[in-house]
Amino acid sequence: MSRTQKLTPKQAWFVAEYLVDLNATQAGIRAGYSLKTADSIGLQLLRKTQVALAIQKAQEDRARRGLWLWPWLWRKSVSEW
């Protein structure tokens, strides 16, 4: 994948799901990849330059806006109900 190529919709979905809990296997499953291959697909996606850059950019954006704890806090509050 060249540096100028955009993420596929499924890769973008993986990135969004990965940011929830930083678990590549679970992100792969939630993004619609096969249960049998989600672990290997997750690792492959993390190694792709465009996916890694998208994750990095999103994490930097969240940190800048103070949202890096939001998924954890949301899950914690929901689990306590």
C-alpha positions as CSV (number, residue, x, y, z in Angstrom):
1,M,0.0,0.0,0.0
2,S,1.5,3.3,-1.0
3,R,1.7,6.2,1.4
4,T,-0.9,8.1,-0.6
5,Q,-3.5,5.3,-0.6
6,K,-6.5,5.7,1.7
7,L,-7.8,3.1,4.1
8,T,-10.5,0.7,2.8
9,P,-13.8,1.0,4.7
10,K,-13.0,-2.2,6.6
11,Q,-9.6,-1.0,7.6
12,A,-11.1,2.3,8.8
13,W,-13.6,0.3,10.8
14,F,-10.7,-1.8,12.3
15,V,-8.9,1.4,13.3
16,A,-12.0,2.8,15.0
17,E,-12.5,-0.5,16.8
18,Y,-8.9,-0.8,17.8
19,L,-9.0,2.5,19.5
20,V,-11.7,1.2,21.8
21,D,-9.5,-1.3,23.7
22,L,-6.2,-1.5,21.8
23,N,-6.9,-5.2,21.1
24,A,-6.1,-6.1,17.5
25,T,-7.9,-9.5,17.6
26,Q,-11.1,-8.1,19.1
27,A,-11.0,-5.1,16.8
28,G,-10.7,-7.4,13.8
29,I,-13.7,-9.4,15.0
30,R,-15.8,-6.2,15.6
31,A,-14.7,-4.9,12.2
32,G,-16.2,-8.0,10.5
33,Y,-13.2,-10.2,9.9
34,S,-13.5,-13.9,10.4
35,L,-13.2,-15.3,14.0
36,K,-10.7,-17.8,12.7
37,T,-8.4,-15.2,11.1
38,A,-9.0,-12.1,13.3
39,D,-5.8,-12.5,15.3
40,S,-3.5,-12.8,12.3
41,I,-5.5,-10.1,10.3
42,G,-5.3,-7.8,13.3
43,L,-1.5,-8.1,13.4
44,Q,-1.2,-7.7,9.6
45,L,-3.3,-4.6,9.7
46,L,-1.2,-3.0,12.5
47,R,1.9,-3.5,10.4
48,K,0.4,-1.7,7.4
49,T,1.8,1.8,7.2
50,Q,-1.6,3.5,6.5
51,V,-3.4,1.7,9.3
52,A,-0.6,2.5,11.8
53,L,-0.6,6.1,10.7
54,A,-4.3,6.3,11.1
55,I,-4.1,4.9,14.6
56,Q,-1.3,7.2,15.5
57,K,-3.2,10.2,14.2
58,A,-6.4,9.3,16.0
59,Q,-4.5,8.7,19.3
60,E,-2.7,12.1,19.0
61,D,-6.0,13.8,18.2
62,R,-7.7,12.2,21.2
63,A,-4.8,13.1,23.5
64,R,-4.9,16.7,22.2
65,R,-8.6,16.9,22.9
66,G,-8.3,15.0,26.2
67,L,-10.4,12.1,25.0
68,W,-7.9,9.3,25.5
69,L,-9.6,7.9,28.6
70,W,-13.2,8.2,27.2
71,P,-13.6,4.6,26.0
72,W,-12.3,3.2,29.2
73,L,-14.4,5.5,31.4
74,W,-17.5,4.7,29.3
75,R,-17.0,0.9,29.6
76,K,-16.3,1.3,33.3
77,S,-19.5,3.3,33.9
78,V,-21.6,0.9,31.9
79,S,-20.2,-2.2,33.7
80,E,-21.1,-0.7,37.0
81,W,-24.8,-0.3,36.2
